[in-house]
Amino acid sequence: MSDAADHLLEFDEYADAIADAAVVLRDNAARSGLDAAVPTCPGWTVQDLLVHQGSVHRWATAALHGERLDVDTAQREGAGATDLLEWLGDGVDDLLRTLDRTPEDHPAWFFLADAPPARLAWARRQCHETTIHAVDAMTTSLGHPPTARQVWFGARLAADGIDELLTGFLPRESTRFRPGPRERVLSVVPHEGERAWSVRFTPGAVTSRRCGRHDVPSADTTLVGSAVDLYLALWNRAGHGQDVEERGEPILAAWSTEQKVTWR
């Protein structure tokens, strides 16, 4: 079990962020229409995006209840919903009610390494799941990825999402991204706050650790920028205008095409 320092937001902040992102997702989806293509999710329409997000909300809710949801069945339910936006909203409401009623020490299943207790971990995961897909909906509505100034969230949420990606997702065996055939070290250093990260890529594994922004180990590549710009870039939602500086060997071009997050 991780201690409180391993996450940057508190439970109520995660819950509020889920609700806020769901509003952004729904509003932008309604503006674009269900048939619009989602540039940041190649091959998906807005309908696909909403079906996916609503299914993931239901998947997380089921996990908190100690159940395993058949995601394919949930996706078929969403695709056949008379009002897809209402179906999405129902899933968000149920997720938030379930999170609120779940005890802090509830021993639910969770799938990421180095995670806080399950209730907090699921709140965190759905915070960033919903936030990133709301960015996808904004991208569709705007016609381009939003800039750091256009999104509705700030540096603390962004830094927390960077932490989840680098320390939770990257060390999983399913991670296939490697920046080259030899060992490489990547540092990620936001302008704000005191936290930074060091990620070591070897042919067989990825290891990540947190460090202070003034105590970053030497690296082959260092990414520096605002926490929001780094969040969008590392989650592959950055536009051409994202202000992220690459010091040392380039990595972002390969990252944007090869680093993929799988959720099951």
N, C-alpha and C positions, 0 to 999 in steps of 0.2 A: 504494500500500500504506500502511495506517495504522500508526502506531507503537503501542507497548505501552500508552501512555496512553489509547488510544481504547477500551479495554475494561477492565473493573474486576476480572474474575476470571481465573485462570489455567486452563490446559487441564484439569488434573486436577480442579479445582473444577467446571468445566462437566460433565465426565464423571460425577462424583459426583452432581451436581444432576440430571442426566438419570435416573440410576438411582434416586435418592430420589423424584423426581416420578413415575416409572413405578410404584413401589410404592404411592404414594398414589392414583394413578389406578386401578390394579387393585383395591386394597382397597375403595375407595369405589364402584367400578362393581359389584363383587361384592355389596356391601351393598345397593345400590339395585335391581339387576336390570336386564337388558338392555332391557326394554320401558319403563323409566321415562323421562319427558320431562326434558330438560336445560334448565332455565330460562334459563341464560346463552347458550344456542345455540338460539334459537327454531326449532321445527320438527324438532329432532334428538331422537332417543332415545339412551340410553346405548350401544346397539349402534352407532348412527351415529357417535357420538363415538369409540368404540374403533376402528371401521373407518377413520375419518379419520386418527386418530393413528398407527395401525399402518402405514397407507399412506404417511404423511409420513416416518416413520422409514425405510421402505424406499426412498423417493424420495431422501432424503439419503444413504443408504448407496450407492445407485446412482451418485449424483453424485460421491462420493469415489472410486468405481471408474472414473470417466470414462464412465459410461453414462447414458442417459436412460430412466427408468422410465416405462412406460405406467401412470399413476396409476389410471385407470379399471379396468384389469385387476387391479391390486393391490386396489382396493376391492371388486371382485367376489369376489376370492379371500378377503378378510377376511369379507365378508358370508356366504360359504358355508362358513366354517371350522366344523369340528365343535366345537371349543373356542376361542371367540374370545379369551378371556383368555390362553390358551396361545399363540395366534397373535400377539397383541400382545407377549407376553414374548419370543417368538422374534425379533421384529423389533428390540426394544430390545437384546437380547444381540448380534445381528449388527451393529447400529449401533455399539455400544460396542467390539466387537472390531475393526471396521473403523477407527474413529477411533484406537484405540490403535496399530494397525499402520501407519497412514498417516504418511509423513514430514512433518515440520513445514513444509517448503517445497514440498509437493506442489501442482502447479499445477491444481487442480480448478476447475471452474466454480462460481461463486457469484452470487447474484442481487441482493444489496443494495449500495447505495452506501456508501462510507466504511467498508468492512469490513476486518478483519484478514486475514491469510493464510487460504487456504481451509479447512485442517484446523481451525484455531481458530474460523473463522467458522461452519462447520457445527456444531461443538460448541456454540458460543454459541446459534445459532439453535434447535437441538434442545433445549437447556436451557430456553429460554423457551417454545418450542412445547409441550413436555411439561409444564412447570410450569403454564402457563395452562390447559391442558386438564385437568390434575389438579385445579385450582381448580374447573373446571366440574363434575367428578365429585363434589368435596366439596359444591358447591352443591346438587347433586341429592340427595346423601345427607343433608345437614343440613336441606334444605328452604328454605335461604336462603344468599346468598353469605357465605363465611366472613369474619370480621373479621381485621384485621392480627394480632391475638393468637392466632387459631385456625390460621393457616397455619403451615407447618413451616419456611419459609425466612425469611431476615433481610434487613437493610438493604442489604448489599453486592450480593446477587443482585438485589434489587429495583431498585437504582440502575442496575445494568448493563442490566436489561431496559428501563428508561426510556430509557437512552441508545440502545439498539438501535432502539426504536420511533421516537424523535424524530430521530435522525441517520441511521438506515438506511431505515426504511419511509416516513416522512412526505415526504422529498424526491423520492420516486418519482413518475413521471408518472401512475401509476394512482391517486394520492391525489386524491380529489374533495372532501374536506372543506375548506370555507372558512367562517370565522366571520362573514362579512359581505361586502358588495360592495366595501368599501374595504380598504386595507392594515391589517392588525392584527398586533400583536406579543404573543406569549405567553411568559411566563417560568415555569419550573418549578424550584422551590427546595425540596429535601428538608431536613428538620431535621438529618439526619446527613451527615457527610462534607463535602468541600470543593467538590464539583461541583454545578453548576446548568446550566440550558439556556435558550437564547433561540431562539424559533421565530418567523420572519416569514412571514406569510401574505399573498400578493398574489393578484389574480385569476388570474394565469398560473402561479404557482409557489409552492413552499414551500421556505424555506431554514432550516437549523438550525445552531446552533453551540454548543459547550461554553463555559462560563465558570466563574469561581469564584463560590461562593455569596455572597461579599462584593463581587463586581464584576459584578452583574447589570445589563444595560442597562435603561433605562426601558421599560415595557410597558403595553399596554392592559389586560392581565389577567395576574395573577401567581397561580400555584397553589402553596400552601405546605402541607406536611404531612410525616408520616413517609414515608420512601422506600417502605415497603410499601403504605401507603394510596395514595400517588400511583401506584405501579405498578398496583395493582388498579383504580384509577379510570381511568387512561389506557388500560389494556387492556380497559376496559369490563366489569370483573368486580367492581365495587364494590357493596356493599349500601347501604341508606339510612343506616347508621350510620358510614360511612367518614368519617374526620376529615380532610377536605381543605378548606382555606380558600381561597375565591376572592376575590382583591382586585382591584377594578376591574370591568370589564365581564364579566358572566357568560359562561361558555363551556361548562361541563361538560354542561349539559342538551342542547345541540346536539351536542356531541362524542359523547355516549353513543348518540345515534340516527343520526348521520351519518358518523362516522369509522369506517371499516371497513378491516381489513387483508386484503389478498389475497395468497395464497402462490404463485400461478402465473398 
